[in-house]
Each structure stands twice: as C-alpha cells, then as structure tokens.
Amino acid sequence: MIHVEIVKPNRKDIKPFIQLPFDIYKADKNWAPPSRFALTEALVGKNNEFLSRGIQRMFLAYDNETPVARVLAGVDLRNMVRQGEPSGFISLFETFENYEYARAVLDAAVRFIKEHGAKQIYGPLAPQYDLLNRGVLVDGFDGPPVLENAYNTPAVPQILEKYGFVKWRDYLAYDIQTDKIPLDRILPMSQRIRDRFGFRVENIDFSKSNLIRVAQDLSTVISEATPEESNSYLPTTEDLLQLFKRIKPWLKNESAVMAYAGRRPIGAVVGFLDSSPSMLGTDGRRNPLNWLRRLVKSRQTRSARCPIQYVVPEYQNKAVNTVLLAEAVKGAKKLGIQRIEGSLVDETNVVSVNNTLSAGGKLYRRYRVYRLAI
C-alpha cells in the first residue's frame, strides 16, 4: 500500500529522505552520489537563504514500509514583491520508475503549495541558490554528470510530463575540448585588446582571506550581466560564499579569471575541477576512505566545469569574454584539463550561447525546468 509521510526537518528523521536516491541508483554506474553531509546541512542547517525566504515541506512516499519516492515542496515568498503573489517550487524529486509512486508525492506537494496561495509550480530546482544544478536531465544520458549537475534516468522527465508539467526553460551543457581553442592566435592579441578597451585581467585568488571580495565581485558581475525576471534568482555574496565552501576541493586559481575596468569588476570566467570521478561508486559519506579517494582522483581529473561566464552589457562587444576565456583555458591546461563542460547556459541568453559556441562548444546535454499551473 502506497502512503506519504511528512519528513520532519531534523538530522535523524531526514535520513530515509537522503538515502532514497542511493537505493534508486545503486546499480547505475553513471550516478555520482552527492555528499550526504552537504545535503543535510542545506536542508536542516541555519545558513540556507533560499529556504529561509519561504515555507517548505518534505514528503516521502512508502510502498508498505519501503521508501519509493520523495520531493521537497516549497512556496517562494520573495517573488511576491515582483509578482504580487507567491510561486511554488519542487526540489529533490526522486522516484523509482513507477508513476503511482511519483504521483503520490507530487499530489502531496501540489496540495501543500495550493494551500499557501500559489498558482504556479516551477522545478525541479536546487534546494539553495545555486549556479550548478537546475532542472532534470532530458537529453544526454550517456555518462556521469560533471560537478554536481543533475542526473536522472529518462523516466523522470517522462513522469513529470505525464503528471502535467510542461517545459518552462531549458539549460544547456556544452562540451569544449581545450586543445580546440586557438590560444596561440588569441593570446598574442590579448594585451592589445585590453589596452584598447581599458580593462585588465587577474586570476581569482580563492584563498580564505580573499573569498569575500571574490564573492562580492562575482555577484556584482552576474547581477549586472543577467536580466532579472520572475522565478530566476541571482546569487548574492552569501550564496557564492556557501558555494565556495561546499566545493572547496575543486576551486583552482589557475582556471578562474576576472576582468576589471579600474576597480569595477566587468567580467569573469570561472572553471572548477570536476568532482564526479571522485564520487562515482562511493556512498556519499565523509570518511577516511572517501577522503583519500577524493584526494587521489582530484589530482588525476582531466575535466572541469565552467558555470560562470559573464560580462556586463557595455563590455559585451569588446572581446572581453574572448580574453577571459583564453586566460582561463590557458590556466586549465596547466592543470592537465583536457575537457571543459560549459554549463548551465540559459537557452534564452543569446550572448552566452554565442560565446560558448564561438569557444568551440558542442551542445551535448540539456536540462529542463518545468512549470505546472494549479
């Protein structure tokens, strides 16, 4: 018999909710488990600004005594300022490939969100303001995700669409081979471009004493470069600090660069090492064996992910992005990186799409955020 229970947001009661995808994907060689600790902190810790600005509830479906589907349902009160009404969202949706299991938790989510006055539901979204994870994978199921990108089987989007969710926005992932980028042609022109348009380029220093400045500058660039719209969130300084803390082992100064006009930050390209090789086949726990595996694999990784590629509008036609990308790739190659995933690129952001294509990116994966009218 299928029944749904509300999960209390504490470290003890949340364990079956955290465990479910480990059971679903235990035989899937492409699944890179998340950190149990990081996810638990996001859901029950005190520093999740995303969850602090709304109300949410976690639902876990059981078939008799066995957990079979889960979802976090929330109501975003921040959007009321812009829209005049709250919007709902779903996050962390996972299910065995059984529509009845999925429907049980989705029905519970919809009822909860409707009770709080929302008329639209968006998702799946990450359970925090995050540059690394949006939607579900809908195209490109041929390998593991790169650095915390979403992973699921083709059944998940099929189930959501059967329930009534429709496409709201796709986010794109591009495969970029570092040896295909003509650094020998770009770098000799780089200084002339900087002199002509009056900007300089610096490698980002991710040392602890400098992180606040880095987060402030990146937040400024992203905010200025991204049109604000309903149901899209721009990361604050604190959001970025939390991200850096979570992925600290994958931060490398060599593959991260910022452009400045005087003291004003005007652009950034940031590449992070890929964590997936060190997570494949693990149980997601913090223990000495997994720590050692991460240490070894991080030194061996040949792939990276670039989720940050932004230039403020008045500098977008002045080759700033080209110079930044060349400098970041030069540094990545020093680290032994042979392949970069450029993601997540909003399909409606023509500038970002064109910049990625001009860097030789080949579209190879697509992630989708859905919408449901209720």
Order of alpha helices (4+ residues) and beta strands (2+ residues): beta-alpha-alpha-alpha-beta-beta-alpha-beta-alpha-beta-beta-alpha-beta-alpha-beta-alpha-alpha-beta-beta-alpha-alpha-beta-alpha-beta-alpha-beta
